[in-house]
């Protein structure tokens, strides 16, 4: 695991996914040649792969998991080596509705945007990356016309079966033009945790600009790069996430496609996220935008190459701390299991080389993941009831961003003395409840 320092030669050429001497691909947002490697996590399988029992002994494909920093627009990005239609296929297993706190977040957003934009029955809302209809169900409850767009038939079919109209497609400029022609130009175009998951962010944002009405608004949420750096959230790096955004990189990207970032909200979700509001044409940014851009530059120093140095060392410290703890628990005869089977959990486990000898199993509320195995590690996944049957000593919460929700769900495990743990930003034990 190695990051190229800002002082290294700018024509450094990594090896593994290309022949030595081939150029590094340019920035996926602005086309600038990439000169600084941020973090190399080696080889990893796509994190949302579902390994079924009949395939458990069959080798899966691993790909390089390497990230870069653009010195022009300051977008951090994964070197795209896995096609998007492979990642978001008809068996995509992530369903947003299995998180109670995320449903509450979506409901609060809908209430906020309805009031803020005075939406009513004459309005239109389109969500890109709409998953299983977790958010649009609340839009429909307000009597507002809506449509979702998602590339994965697995989640889109679920939404359609619930009566939430969802188009199965990879959103971009062409799809946006088709939707406008079909009468779906929108007062609000929204998306949460989707912009990072597109290999061509320029085409995606051009689609947003095309789909929104001239007097409408685009709202996009994404984990804030500053928190990834400061809280060592390296487990959020995986092939499915092509980009890691700051407000500054987002503002530059949107401006190239005629959208002005007019406001921003800082949110606690996913370890610290931003909700960006953008409108067509020239607009006056709010004081919140101006202030956060200043803090990104002067406090977080996101436009300084030196900021990205040393992150690999911080990742190694997390890895060593977690492995030492798990070995200590095994030596003491204590059982450690996991809770959740998220993409971030697979990055953590595969980066650390953790297998079932250290983490006996994990559980997940999503039936699509139960009875399967995690990619790479081959740790089995069960329904949450398995925890009650085996009464483990420690439960490692893999989706650490949901630690409060999961802690409440596991409150009863305090009855047999169980402890909960998270590994990010460093190992922490805490009581259930």
Helices and strands as residue ranges (DSSP letters): E 36-44, E 50-52, G 53-55, E 63-69, E 76-78, H 84-87, G 96-98, H 100-117, E 124-128, H 136-141, E 145-150, H 153-161, E 166-168, H 173-181, E 186-192, G 195-197, H 201-211, E 212-223, H 225-230, G 234-236, E 243-244, H 247-255, E 259-267, G 269-271, E 273-280, H 287-298, G 305-308, H 311-331, E 336-339, H 343-352, E 362-363, E 372-374, E 381-382, H 385-390, E 394-397, G 400-402, H 403-409, G 411-416, E 419-422, E 428-431
